[in-house]
Amino acid sequence: MLKRLVGTWTIVFVGLGVAIGSGIFTTPGDMAGWIPSPGWMLVAWIIGGLITYLQALVTAELATRFPQAGAEYQWLREAYGDFAAFFFGWSFTIFVTGAGTGVIAAGLGRIASQLSGWSVSAAESVFGCAALALVTAANVIGLRAGAVFQNLLTILKVATVIGIGIVACVGAGRWTPAVENAPVESMTPYGFLLGLVSVMWSYAGATDSAKLAEEMRDAQKRLPRALASTTICLTAVYLLYQYGLLCAATPQTLRGSGSAAAAALGQVGLSGIREFVLVAGIVVCLGSISSTILSNVRVTFALARDGLAPAALARMNAGQSPVWSQVLAAGLAAVFVCQRSFTEILGIYFVASTILYGMAYVSLIVFRRRDRHAGARRDGIFLVPGGVWTALFVTSVQLLIAVFVATEEVRRGGFDWLYTLGVLAAVAGAYPLWRKIANCK
């Protein structure tokens, strides 16, 4: 049994910390290429926030049913047994913890390339791996120290993101978005969906703090409020940030910019603080790497604790930190950073993560049906409004994103989606082999 060292605010900060990363600096520039209207850009952020809020509610019910380390891993084990748990746990470790952290590290490298003058590919590898080493060293000290480190980084980066939005508005000398005579008709429904998928990357990870449920004090009471608060705060921060950028620059100006904040501030004569904005971006990415590793390695820990991975991955040090799970996470992320570009890792992450989270959300339907057939009452459990229908909706969204991302990659002639599905199949095929190895011990 793990010690309950985590409070409500740490859960909120972890959720914010995971979500607010490289996406907030790259997404506005990417989505501006598909959504040329300030109003529709803000609508995309609101829709993304609503979807994430519903995901948080489904997560809250499942996490209060099973307040154990690993969250989705535990739900799938309870719903479908060891095979589903093994498949999810290892796939999550490789693609969500590994590739997901790798995307953020590569994003940090892209920002660092603008400061150092290095090529993007070299900066992604060198600075990305250095960031992974730094954060892992801080997190392995222990849960308390890791939580304090990431909480401070989260407070700093939330203040930075809000500050950039306000400075952009003040620098522009207006509180309404800049308007350019670009017809709204130039935006297609398909383009809006592309922009929305980009937005969903910025919201990704907002519910990952649920993986710390076993280490949270009074999780069944506090966790639902913490998850809901995280998504509400996150949506508000993103809207303020995006609105500020749109006051300073049109979507056409932001389009394709590696750092939309730097591009927007440059439009209002504040290009002199470009270096500050880039350094702020690096701090934001560091905090996101810290939060992602801190929460997501709980899946690997739970997998090993249940005998579905090497026992070393479940060993906690005196500070309640799964050291070898953290080292594995950083190592996998480093492999992705060194082998793939930011965009390629993001595509791999999306295809895998949407399938895995979709599997997790649909487990709520299984538990609701079991309750109904058994006539059981679930006192002390948060019940998501809409129940099965809400779970079906968020599951459908996940699977649609997976299909959409894979289709886009096929259109561009890429094959990473096939690589991702191949590794997922290999993980599934490894289960019988692992059982044989475990039974021989």
C-alpha positions in Angstrom: 0.0 0.0 0.0 1.4 3.4 -1.0 1.5 6.3 1.4 -1.0 9.0 0.7 1.3 12.0 0.2 -0.6 13.9 -2.4 -3.3 16.6 -1.9 -5.9 18.2 -4.1 -3.7 21.0 -5.3 -0.9 18.7 -6.4 -3.5 16.7 -8.5 -4.6 20.0 -10.1 -1.1 21.1 -10.7 -0.1 17.8 -12.2 -3.0 17.9 -14.6 -2.2 21.5 -15.7 1.5 20.6 -15.8 1.0 17.7 -18.1 -1.3 19.5 -20.5 0.5 22.9 -20.7 3.5 22.0 -22.7 4.9 22.5 -26.2 1.4 22.4 -27.7 0.4 25.9 -26.4 3.4 27.4 -28.3 2.9 25.4 -31.6 -0.8 24.9 -31.7 -1.9 28.5 -32.5 0.4 28.7 -35.4 -0.6 25.3 -36.7 -4.4 25.8 -36.4 -4.1 29.3 -38.0 -3.2 27.5 -41.2 -6.5 25.7 -41.2 -8.8 28.1 -39.3 -8.4 31.7 -40.7 -11.1 33.2 -38.5 -10.3 34.5 -34.9 -13.9 33.6 -33.8 -13.7 30.0 -35.0 -10.2 29.6 -33.5 -11.7 30.4 -30.1 -14.6 28.1 -30.8 -12.2 25.3 -31.4 -10.5 25.9 -28.0 -14.0 25.9 -26.3 -15.0 22.6 -28.0 -11.7 21.1 -27.0 -12.3 22.2 -23.4 -15.8 20.7 -23.4 -14.6 17.3 -24.7 -11.8 17.3 -22.1 -14.3 18.2 -19.4 -16.4 15.2 -20.3 -13.3 13.0 -20.3 -12.5 14.3 -16.9 -16.0 13.3 -15.6 -15.7 9.8 -17.0 -12.2 9.5 -15.5 -13.5 10.7 -12.1 -16.1 7.9 -11.9 -13.6 5.2 -12.9 -10.9 6.5 -10.6 -13.2 6.7 -7.6 -14.4 3.1 -8.3 -10.8 2.0 -8.3 -8.6 4.6 -6.6 -5.3 2.7 -7.3 -2.1 3.6 -9.0 -2.2 3.3 -12.8 -5.8 4.5 -13.3 -6.7 3.2 -16.8 -4.5 0.1 -16.3 -6.5 -0.8 -13.2 -9.9 -0.2 -14.8 -9.1 -2.5 -17.8 -7.7 -5.2 -15.5 -10.9 -5.1 -13.5 -13.1 -5.0 -16.6 -11.3 -7.5 -18.9 -8.6 -9.3 -17.0 -4.8 -9.6 -17.3 -4.4 -9.7 -21.1 -6.1 -6.3 -21.5 -4.1 -4.9 -18.6 -0.8 -6.2 -20.0 -1.6 -4.8 -23.5 -2.6 -1.4 -22.1 0.2 -1.2 -19.6 3.0 -1.9 -22.0 1.5 0.0 -24.9 0.9 3.0 -22.6 4.5 2.8 -21.3 5.9 2.8 -24.9 3.6 5.3 -26.6 1.9 7.5 -24.1 4.7 7.8 -21.5 7.6 7.3 -24.0 6.3 9.0 -27.2 4.2 11.5 -25.3 7.1 12.7 -23.2 9.3 12.6 -26.3 7.0 15.0 -28.1 7.3 17.5 -25.3 11.1 17.1 -25.2 11.3 17.5 -29.0 9.2 20.6 -28.7 11.6 22.0 -26.2 14.4 21.3 -28.6 12.6 23.1 -31.4 12.4 26.2 -29.1 16.0 25.9 -28.0 17.1 25.8 -31.7 15.8 29.3 -32.1 18.0 30.5 -29.2 21.1 28.4 -30.0 21.2 28.7 -33.7 21.5 24.9 -34.0 19.6 22.9 -36.6 16.2 21.8 -35.5 17.0 18.1 -35.7 20.2 18.5 -33.6 18.5 20.7 -31.0 15.6 18.3 -30.7 18.0 15.4 -29.9 20.6 17.2 -27.7 18.4 19.6 -25.7 15.5 17.2 -25.6 17.6 14.4 -24.1 19.3 16.9 -21.6 15.8 18.0 -20.4 14.8 14.4 -19.9 17.9 13.7 -17.8 17.4 16.8 -15.7 13.7 16.1 -14.9 14.3 12.4 -14.2 17.1 13.3 -11.8 14.7 15.7 -9.9 11.8 13.2 -9.9 13.7 10.1 -8.7 14.5 11.9 -5.4 11.0 11.1 -4.3 7.3 11.9 -4.7 7.3 14.9 -2.3 10.4 16.5 -3.9 9.1 15.6 -7.4 5.7 17.1 -6.6 7.2 20.3 -5.2 9.5 20.6 -8.2 6.6 20.2 -10.7 4.2 22.3 -8.7 6.6 25.3 -8.8 7.2 24.8 -12.5 3.4 24.6 -13.1 2.7 27.8 -11.2 5.5 29.5 -13.1 4.4 28.4 -16.5 0.7 29.1 -15.9 1.7 32.6 -14.8 3.9 32.9 -17.9 1.2 31.8 -20.4 -1.4 34.2 -18.8 1.2 37.0 -18.8 1.9 36.5 -22.5 -1.8 36.8 -23.3 -2.2 40.0 -21.2 1.1 41.6 -22.6 -0.1 40.8 -26.1 -3.4 42.6 -25.5 -1.7 45.6 -23.8 1.0 45.9 -26.5 -1.7 45.8 -29.2 -3.5 48.7 -27.5 -6.9 47.0 -28.1 -9.0 44.3 -26.4 -10.6 43.0 -29.6 -9.0 40.6 -32.1 -7.2 42.0 -35.1 -9.3 41.6 -38.2 -8.0 41.0 -41.7 -10.3 40.8 -44.8 -10.0 37.1 -45.2 -13.4 35.5 -46.0 -14.7 33.1 -43.4 -15.7 30.9 -46.3 -12.0 30.0 -46.9 -12.3 27.7 -43.9 -13.6 24.2 -44.7 -15.2 21.8 -42.3 -12.2 19.5 -42.9 -9.8 22.3 -42.1 -11.7 23.0 -38.8 -11.3 19.4 -37.8 -7.6 19.6 -38.5 -7.4 22.6 -36.3 -9.5 20.9 -33.6 -7.1 17.8 -33.6 -4.2 20.2 -33.0 -6.1 21.8 -30.1 -6.7 18.3 -28.6 -2.9 17.9 -28.3 -2.8 21.0 -26.1 -5.4 19.4 -23.8 -3.8 16.0 -23.8 -2.9 14.7 -20.4 -5.3 16.9 -18.4 -6.6 13.8 -16.6 -3.3 12.0 -16.2 -3.2 13.1 -12.5 -5.8 10.3 -11.8 -2.9 7.9 -11.9 -1.9 9.2 -8.5 -5.2 8.3 -6.9 -3.7 5.6 -4.7 -1.3 8.3 -3.3 -4.0 11.0 -2.8 -5.6 11.8 0.5 -9.4 11.1 0.5 -9.3 10.4 -3.3 -13.0 9.4 -3.6 -14.1 12.8 -2.4 -11.4 15.1 -3.7 -10.4 13.6 -7.0 -13.6 14.5 -9.0 -13.3 18.1 -7.9 -9.6 18.2 -8.7 -10.1 16.8 -12.2 -13.0 19.1 -13.0 -11.1 22.1 -11.7 -8.1 21.2 -13.8 -10.1 21.2 -17.1 -11.9 24.5 -16.2 -8.7 26.3 -15.3 -7.0 24.9 -18.4 -9.7 26.0 -20.8 -9.7 29.5 -19.2 -5.9 29.8 -19.5 -5.9 28.7 -23.1 -8.7 31.1 -24.1 -7.0 34.0 -22.5 -3.7 33.2 -24.1 -5.2 32.7 -27.6 -7.4 35.8 -27.3 -4.3 37.9 -26.4 -2.4 36.6 -29.4 -5.4 37.4 -31.7 -5.5 40.9 -30.4 -1.9 41.3 -31.4 -1.9 39.5 -34.7 -4.2 38.0 -37.3 -4.4 34.2 -37.9 -2.6 34.9 -41.2 0.4 36.4 -39.3 0.4 33.5 -36.8 0.2 30.9 -39.5 3.1 28.4 -39.6 5.1 30.2 -36.8 7.1 27.9 -34.6 6.3 30.1 -31.6 3.0 32.0 -32.1 3.7 34.0 -28.9 7.0 35.4 -30.4 5.3 36.1 -33.7 2.3 38.0 -32.1 4.5 40.1 -29.8 6.7 41.0 -32.7 3.7 42.4 -34.5 3.2 45.0 -31.6 6.7 46.1 -31.4 7.8 43.8 -28.6 10.2 41.6 -30.6 12.9 42.6 -28.1 11.4 40.2 -25.5 11.6 37.3 -28.0 14.4 35.6 -26.1 12.3 35.9 -22.9 9.3 34.2 -24.6 11.5 31.4 -25.9 13.1 30.8 -22.5 9.6 30.8 -21.0 8.7 28.2 -23.6 11.6 26.0 -22.4 10.4 26.3 -18.8 6.9 25.4 -19.8 8.1 22.3 -21.6 10.3 21.3 -18.6 7.3 21.5 -16.3 5.3 19.4 -18.7 8.0 16.7 -18.9 8.1 16.6 -15.1 4.4 16.2 -14.7 4.1 13.7 -17.5 6.8 11.4 -16.1 5.6 11.9 -12.5 2.1 10.7 -13.2 2.4 8.3 -16.1 5.1 6.0 -14.6 2.4 4.9 -12.1 1.1 2.7 -14.9 4.4 1.0 -15.4 4.7 0.7 -11.6 1.3 -1.0 -11.3 2.0 -3.3 -14.2 5.2 -4.6 -12.5 3.5 -4.8 -9.1 0.9 -7.1 -10.5 3.6 -9.4 -12.1 3.0 -8.3 -15.7 6.5 -6.6 -16.0 9.9 -7.0 -14.4 9.7 -6.6 -10.6 12.4 -3.9 -10.6 10.0 -1.5 -12.3 7.8 -1.7 -9.2 10.5 -0.9 -6.6 10.1 2.4 -4.8 12.9 4.2 -3.1 12.6 5.8 0.3 11.0 8.9 -1.2 8.2 6.7 -2.9 9.6 7.1 -6.4 9.7 4.2 -8.8 13.2 4.9 -10.0 13.6 2.2 -12.7 10.2 3.0 -14.1 11.3 6.6 -14.4 14.5 5.7 -16.0 12.7 3.5 -18.5 10.3 6.3 -19.3 13.1 8.8 -19.9 15.0 6.2 -22.0 12.0 5.5 -24.3 11.4 9.2 -24.7 15.0 9.7 -25.6 14.8 7.0 -28.3 11.8 8.7 -29.9 13.5 12.1 -29.8 16.6 10.8 -31.4 14.8 8.7 -34.1 11.9 10.9 -35.1 11.0 14.6 -35.5 8.5 16.4 -33.4 5.7 16.0 -36.0 6.4 12.3 -36.5 6.4 11.5 -32.8 3.1 13.5 -32.4 1.4 11.4 -35.1 2.6 8.2 -33.4 1.4 9.4 -30.0 -2.0 10.3 -31.3 -2.7 7.0 -33.1 -1.7 4.9 -30.1 -3.1 7.1 -27.2 -6.5 7.6 -28.7 -6.9 3.8 -29.1 -5.7 3.2 -25.5 -7.8 5.9 -23.9 -10.8 4.8 -25.9 -10.4 1.3 -24.5 -10.2 2.8 -21.0 -13.3 4.9 -21.3 -15.5 2.1 -22.7 -14.8 0.1 -19.5 -17.2 2.4 -17.7 -20.0 0.8 -19.8 -18.9 -2.6 -18.5 -19.0 -1.5 -14.9 -22.4 0.2 -15.2 -23.9 -3.0 -16.7 -22.4 -5.1 -13.9 -23.9 -2.7 -11.3 -27.3 -3.0 -13.0 -27.3 -6.8 -13.3 -26.1 -7.2 -9.7 -28.5 -4.5 -8.4 -25.5 -3.0 -6.6 -25.4 0.5 -5.1 -22.1 2.4 -5.4 -21.9 4.6 -2.4 -19.0 7.0 -2.3 -18.4 6.8 -6.0 -18.8 9.8 -8.3 -21.3 9.0 -11.0 -20.8 10.9 -14.3 -24.0 12.5 -15.7 -25.2 10.7 -18.8 -23.4 7.6 -17.7 -23.0 5.1 -20.6 -23.9 7.8 -23.2 -21.1 10.1 -22.0 -18.6 7.2 -22.1 -19.7 6.3 -25.6 -19.3 9.9 -26.7 -15.7 10.3 -25.4 -14.8 6.9 -26.7 -16.1 7.7 -30.1 -14.1 11.0 -30.1 -10.9 9.1 -29.3 -11.4 6.6 -32.1 -12.3 9.3 -34.6 -9.1 11.2 -33.8 -7.1 8.0 -34.4 -8.7 7.4 -37.8 -8.4 11.0 -38.7 -4.7 11.2 -37.8 -3.9 7.9 -39.6 -5.8 9.1 -42.7 -3.9 12.4 -42.8 -0.6 10.5 -42.5 -1.6 8.2 -45.4 -2.4 11.3 -47.5 1.1 12.7 -46.8 2.6 9.3 -47.7 3.7 8.5 -44.2 3.8 5.0 -42.6 4.3 5.7 -38.9 0.7 4.8 -38.3 1.5 1.3 -39.6 4.6 1.2 -37.4 2.4 2.1 -34.4 -0.2 -0.6 -35.1 2.6 -3.1 -35.7 4.1 -2.4 -32.3 0.7 -2.6 -30.6 0.1 -6.0 -32.3 3.6 -7.1 -31.1 2.7 -6.1 -27.5 -0.5 -8.2 -27.7 1.5 -11.1 -29.1 4.0 -10.9 -26.2 1.4 -11.7 -23.5 1.5 -15.5 -23.9 5.4 -15.4 -23.9 5.4 -13.3 -20.7 3.0 -15.8 -19.1 5.3 -18.7 -19.9 8.3 -16.8 -18.5 6.4 -15.9 -15.4 5.2 -19.5 -14.8 8.8 -20.8 -15.2 10.1 -18.7 -12.3 
